[in-house]
Every structure is written in structure tokens, then in C-alpha cells.
Amino acid sequence: MKITSNYIDKLNGKISIEIDKKDYSEQVDRELQNLSHKANIPGFRKGHVPVGLIRKKHGKAVIMDEVNKLIDKELRNYIKDKEIDMLGGPIPVPQGEINWDSDKITFEFEVGLTPKFDLKLKFKKSVINYIVKADEKMVNEQLSSIQKQYGKLIARKKIEKDCDITGVFTHEDEINNKSTFNLNRVKNKKSLKKLLGLKVGDSIDIHVKDLFNDSHDLIQVLGISHDRAKDIDIEVNLNIDEISYKEPADLDQELFDKIYGKGIVKSVTELKKKISDDIEKQFVNQTDQKLMNDIIESLIENTKFKLPTEFLTKWIKINSEKKLSDDEAKEEYEKSEKGMKYQLIESKLVTENNLQVNFDDLKSYTKDLIRKQMSQYGQSSPSEKELDDIVARVMQNKDEIKRITEQLTSIKILDFFKENTNIKSKELTYEQFIKEAYSS
């Protein structure tokens, strides 16, 4: 057997494999012998069919199968031994009808080569790292929500502003649902006017189209599906069972201790600062993802290199699950070109800067994730043994390991970007962030 490679240019090459009959004849003879023992042909006892008859009937198919297995094995070994850095996989070069009785058969394969390039981490234009700050309106809304959450429930005789109304919604035989809603959620002014002043035991017919600010409220109070809620335009009957009002809790030490623990917060000013910090933490993932996306775009734009376009288009066409035309394959390539480029950039970035995730990294990160999750459910001080046992179970799940590894790799890459690319921080409110970051 003889294997040679020929590099057409920096991005494209060919590998030729010349196979002698002696390279596969022994395997072919062995397989034909096996078939003769298994064959069930009229006129011969099972296991006693002559090998010559089997060779005449199945010889060509067996040769093709053994040659293909041999080529696949030797091609993979050659690529590994020669350290050929390639994209996709080898594509067989079409040839005329093969003479399988020939002493020598030659096969050729096209290969697409990974381009060489330098990473450009310093961009002409700085990337903005948005830092969302909680404004006074956002803090006050959250403060009001907390006061209501911990407030005292007071029964009311009639419906007034900001009341919670519990009642049964009915319509013929299709709707019969008991639910609670807040009057402030009602959008329709005509319905709002009809509800104000009603008492427990009163009954009212209400038109449901555009009744609430949010369609999910309608789904909940009527007990209907999302699809049904989209087109529903009927009058329902509401029979009022309860009317209540949440009197806001006082902003005192008792409330502070309930929310954050004894003595952690000692004034309204400190409470507002805590609320502000908590709000801002909620936006970090979103702003980090925006930063990551913008840096990736800048990296792709500033790191100039070409891909073996023609080869990859052909490779996509051959390996697609559905049959593609040349134009469709070209379109698929164009859609995925940017993603392919970033995969190469990321791979080089991770390798050159030792950002790989090792087993200890994975265990430590998984343990921190579990600790945070347990804290959210009130288990603030799990033992190390508890954590180690849970981590061990997680590490047995290949899908979980893959997911967590990808997550941790992204964190490592983003931390690297923050330290090594030219970033300019900008503080703004959430509304300003949405308007500036996502307006096109």
C-alpha cells in the first residue's frame, strides 16, 4: 500500500491511496470462508457450500466491503500520523468504473485544510461593556412589591382600587373556573368601571376581549389554553366570592429582618441599596452575553483568513441529511461560514491561552452551582459530603458534563476577553440599555 499527499494550495489538498491486491486478499478469503459456512443454498448442506461458488456469487461485494474498511482505517491513521489539520472530512474523488480484479487500485480524496492565522485581540474600535444600574423608579417599584408581599391581608366589603378579587368565571358549559386577579391588571375601562363598587355575592357579565393588560392573566382566570385565549371574544359571568386588599408592610426592622436576616439591614437607605444591588445582579448575565456577542463579532471581523469555500460547500452537500442542490449547499455554507470561523478562532484561543476545562475545574464549578441552587431552596449550609455526593452523581451524566463544560469554557473565555481586549465600560439604566444595545 502506498499513501501520498499533495497540497494544491494552503487550503486544499489531495490524498492518494494505492492498494495492492495482497493488502486485502487475506481478509477477503477469510470473509468468503465465513460466508460458505453460513450460506444456505439448495443442493448443498449448510456449512458445506464450496468457497468457489461463494466467490462467484459474492466475491465483488466482499472485495468492495473489505477495501472500503481498509481505506477508512488507513486514511484515518495517515491523517493522524501526519497531523493533517483539516476541516470536515475527506471527500472521495469520483472515478470511472473500478476494475476490482486489478492488482492495484488507486483512490483519491479531497481534503480541506485549516487556515493559519493570528488572533487580533485589540480592535480599532473599543467594545462597550454595558453596566446596568438600577434607577429610582425600579428600586421604588421593587420596594412597593416587597411591602405588598409581606403585607397584611384585609377583607373588603366592596371592590376598590388595588383590590384582589376572587370569583368564579363561567360561560355556558365550556368555562367554569375559580381564580383571583388584581383590579390594577384590568385594562378595559368599561369593565373596570362595572367592577368598582361591587360586593361579595354580586354577579356581573364581562366581555373578555382585551380585558387584561397581559393575555396570560386571561388564560389564568378563565382556565383556558393559550391558543384559545388568542381569539376568544365572548361575555363571561363573574360571581364574586371574596374581596381583599394587601395593606403594605411597614418599613421597619421587623420587615428588614424577614427579608435579609436579623440585623443585616438596619434602615430604609440600606434596604434600597440592597434592592438596587440585587436588581443590578439580575442584569449581569444579559450584559455579559451582549459583551460576548459583540467581542465575537469584532474578532471575526478583525481576524482575517479564508476558508476552503468550494470544498466545504461540497462537504455540506454530501453530508446533509436531506438532498441539497448546488445552490442550496452554497446557501447553507454562507449561513454557517461565520460560525465556522469563530469555532476556529475559539479553538486557537483556548489552546494558546490554556483555557481548557480540566476535571478539577469541572468539579469545583459544579459544586458551586449546586451550593447556589441549594441556598435558593433554603439549604444554606450543606456539608461537603452532601455536595461531593451530588457532584459525583452529576459527573456520571455525559450530557450534564458536556453542558457544564461548555458553560465553564464560555466563562473562562469571557474573563480572558475582559482582560485582553479593548473594552470601554458604560453605565446606564435598563431601558437605556435595551434601546442602545438592541436598536438596529
N, C-alpha and C positions, 0 to 999 in steps of 0.2 A: 504494500500500500504506500502511496506517495501523496502527501498533502502539502500544498504550496499556497501562499497568499500573495496577492498583487494589489497594491494600493493605487487606485486610479487618481485620487486627489486626497486632500486632507479629511474629506468627509465620506468618501465612498471607496469600497474595495471589493475584491472577489477572492473567494477561497475555492481552490480546485482540489478534488479528491479523486485519485486514480486507484481503482480497486482491481486487484488480480483475482482470478477465479479461486486460487488457493487460499485467499483471505476468508472466504466464506463457504467453501465446498464441504469442509468437515461438518459445519453446523447444518448445512442443507441435508447432507447424508443422514445425520442424526435425526433430524425432524422427519424426513421421509420414512426412516425406520420406525419411528414412533407412530406415524400415521398408518403404516402397514399393520401394526399390532392392534390398532383401534378400528380399522376400516371394516365395514360390513357390506361386502359385495357379493351378489348372487353367484353361486358356483364355487365359492371359496369359504372355508371355515374361518370364523372370526379369529384374527391373530395370525392367519397363515396366508394373507394376500401377498403375492410377490412384490418386492420393492420396485422392480422394473415397471409394473403396471401402475403403481402409485406415482412413480416419477413421471410416467407418460401423462397421467391424469392431472397431477397437482404440482409437477416439478417447477413450472414457471412461476406459479403463485408463491411457492415456498422460497424460491430464489429471491423474488422481489421483496418478500417479507424480511428475510434474513439480511439482505443488502441494506434495506431501509433501517433496520435495527443497528447494523454495523456503522452506517454513515452517521446516524444520530449520535451514537456513543463516541465515535472518533472525532466528530465535529465539535462536540461539547468539550472533550478533552483537549483538543487543539486550541480552541478559544481560551480555555482556562490556562493552559501551559504557556501560551504566547502572550497572555494578559492583554488580549484584544478588547479594548474598551468600546463596546458597541451599543447602539440603540436598537430597540425592538429585537428582532431575531433574524437569522439568515433566511434569505428568500431564494428558493431553487430557481436557477436559470432554465427557462423552457428549452427543451431539445427535441429533436425528432424521435422517431420510434427507436427504442433501445434494443440492441441485439443481446439478449440475456445469455446466449450461448458463447458470447465473445470471451476471450481470455482476459481482456482488460476492458473496464467500463469507467468512463470519466464523468464526474458530476461537478457542476459549478454552482456557487452560491453568492448572491449579492449580499454585502453587509454595509450597514450604515454606521459610521464611526462617530464617537462622541467628540464634539469640538473642544479645542483647547482655548481657554480664555482666562483673563484676570478679573477678579472681582473689583468693582468700583463702588466703594462704600461711602465715599464723600461726593455728595451730589452738588450740582451747580446751584440748585435751589433747595433751601432747607425744608425738611418735612415738619409739619406742625403737629406737636403733641398737645392735643386738646385736654384741658383740665376743667371739668365741670364743677362749678361752685354753686352751692345751694343759695338761692335768693330768699329774701324775707318772706315773699308770698308762699313759697314752697315750704319753708320752715313753719310758718303760721298754720298752713293747711294741715301739715302733719301733727302739729301740736293740738289743733282742734280735733283731729281724728283720734288721737290718744285720749283726750279728755272724754270724748264720747264713748270710746271703747271701755274705759274704766268708770264710766258714769253710772248714775243710779237710774233704774227703770221706773218710770212713774206712769200709772194708768191715767188716761184722759177720758173725759165724758164725750167729747166731740173732736172731730178732726180739725187740727190747726197746723200751722206752718211747722215743718220739720218733724211731723209725727210719723211713727211706724204704724202701718195698717195691716192687720191680719184678717183675712177673709177667704171665702170660698168662691172661686170663679167657675161659672157653669155656662154651657151653651148646648142646648138640645141634649143629644146623647154622646157627643164627641169630647166634651170638656167638662171635667169635674175635679178641680184641683184647689187645695188649700195652700195658701202661700202668704208671705209677708213682704211688703215693699215700703220704701220711704217716700213720703209725699214729694220730696225735692227731686225725685227721679222722674216724676211725671212731666212730660214735655207738652202735651196737648193742653192749651189754655182753657178750652171749653170743658174738658174733662176735669181739669184742676178746679175750676170754679164749681162744678157739680159736686165734687168730693168734699170741699171745705164746708165745715159745719155739720156734716153727717154724724150720727151717733151709733153706738153699738146696737146691733139688731136691725139697722136700716139696710135697705136693699136698693141697688141702683144699676141701671143699664149703661154700659160704657162701650163706645166704639174703640176697637183695639188698634186700628191703623194709626201709626205714628204716636202711640200712646206714651212711650218712654223715650228718653234720650238714647238709650242703648237697647238694641234688639234682643240682647241676652236677657234683659230684665223680663221681656215679654215671654221668652222661652221658659223662664223660671216660674213666673206667676201662673201661666196657663198650663204648664206641664206638657209642652208640645215640642216637636223636633225642630231643628234648625231650618230644615227645608220648608216645613210647614209655616214657620214664622215669617219667611221671606215674602210670601204672597197673601197672607191672611188678611181679610178685610170683612170682619163681622162685628156684631154687637154681642157682648157677653154680660151676664148678670153677676154682680159682686154683692155678696151678703157679708156684712161687716161683723166679725166676731170679737175683735179686740182693737183698742186704740191705745198706743203708749208713746211715751216721749223719754228719750235718754237725756237726763239732766247732766251736763258736763261735770266731770270730777274737778274738785278744787286743785289748783296748782300749789300743793303743799308737800311737806316732807313725806307724808304717807304715800302719796302718789309717786314721788321720786323713787322711794324705796321699792315700791311694787314693780316699777319698770326696770330699774337697773341694779337693784340690790341695796341693802342697808348702807347708808352713808356715802354711796358713790357720787351721787348728785345732791347738792345742798341748796340750789337756788334756781330760779327760772332762767337766769342767764346761762348757768351751767347746763341746764336741760336743753335749752335751744342750741348750745354748742354741740352737745351730744347728738341731737337730732340732725343738725347740719352735717356733722362728720358721717353719720350713718347714711344719710341721703347721698353724700358725695361718694362713699364707698360703693354704692349700688351702680354708679355710672362708670367705674374703673374698667370693668370688662368690656363695655361698649367702646369707650375711648381707646383702650388698648387694641381692640380689634380694628378700629379705624386706623390707628397708627401703623399696625402691622400691614394692613392692606395698602396704605399709601407708600410705605417703605418698599414693599414688594414691587409695586408699580414703578417706583423710581429705580430700583435695582434692575428690573428687566429693561427699562428704557436706557439706563446708563451703561449696562454691561453688554457690549456689542459682540455678538457672534452669530454665525449662521448654523442652521441645521441641514442635514441631508434631506431636503424637502421632497424631492422626487421619490427617494427610497421610502421615506416614512409614509407618504401618501399611498404608495403601493402596498406597504406593510399593513396599513389600516384597512385597505380594501380586502386583502387576503384574509385578515384575522377578524373581520367584522362578523358578528353573529348573524346579521342579515346581509343579503346580497346587495352590494353597492355598485353604482355606475362610477365611471372615472370622475365625473363632475361631483357626485355625492361624496366620494372619497376625498376629493380635494377640499370640499366644504368642511368635512369632518376634521381634516388636518388643520385648516385655518382656525377652526374653533378651539382646537386643543394646542395650538403652537405656543401660545403664551404660557400655558400650564406646563408644557414640556420644558420650556426654557427655565421656568422657576424651579422645577424639580432638579435640573442640573445645577443651577445656582445654589439651591439649598444643600444638595449633596456635597458640593465643594466647600461650602461654608461650614457645614458640620464637621467634615473631615479635617480641614485645615486648621480649625479652631477648637478641636477636641470638645465638641458639643454633644457627643454621643451620650445616650442614656444607658448607664450601666445598671446592674442588678441592684446594687445598694441604693442608687438614686431612686430607682423604681419603688423599692420597699419603703424608703423614707417618705417619699411623696405620697404613696398610697396610705401610709399610716397617718399623715397629716390630714388627708382628705377624710378619712374615717373619723378622726378625732373631731373635726369640724362638724361633720354630719351628726355625730352623737351629741355634741354640745347643743345643736339646734333642737334636739329632742329631749333636752333636759339632763343628759348624761355628761356632766361637765368634767368628771374626773375618772375616766375609765382606767383600769390597771394596764400595765404594759403587757401582761399576759393576755388580757382580753383583746388588746389591739393586735398583738402578734398572731393570735389565733384567727382573727378576721382577715388580716393581711394574707396569711397562709392560704385561706380559702379563696380569696380573690386571685392570688397568683396561680391558682390551678385552672383558672378560666382564661383560655387563649384570647378570646375576643376582648375581655376586660383588660388583659395585659397590653394588647395592641392599642386599645382606645387610650389607656392611661399613658402609654409610651408616647403616642402622638401628641397628647396634651402636654406632657412634660417637655418634649422636644420643642414644641411651639413656645413654651415659656422661656426655655433656655435661649432660643433664637431671638425672641423679642428683647430679653435682657441684654444680649450681645448687641443688638441693633441700638438700644438706648445708650450704650456706652461707646459705640464705634461709628455711628453715622451722625451727620449734622442735623440735629433736631432743635426746633425752636418751640418752647412751651407757650401756650396761650390760655389764659383763664377766661371763662365766660359762663353764662347761665345755660341751663339745659335747652331752653328754647332757642337761644343764640347758637348753641352747638348744632342742633338739628338743622337750623336754617343755613348755617355756613358750611357745615361738613357734608351735607347730603343734597344741597340745592345744585341743580345741573344747569 
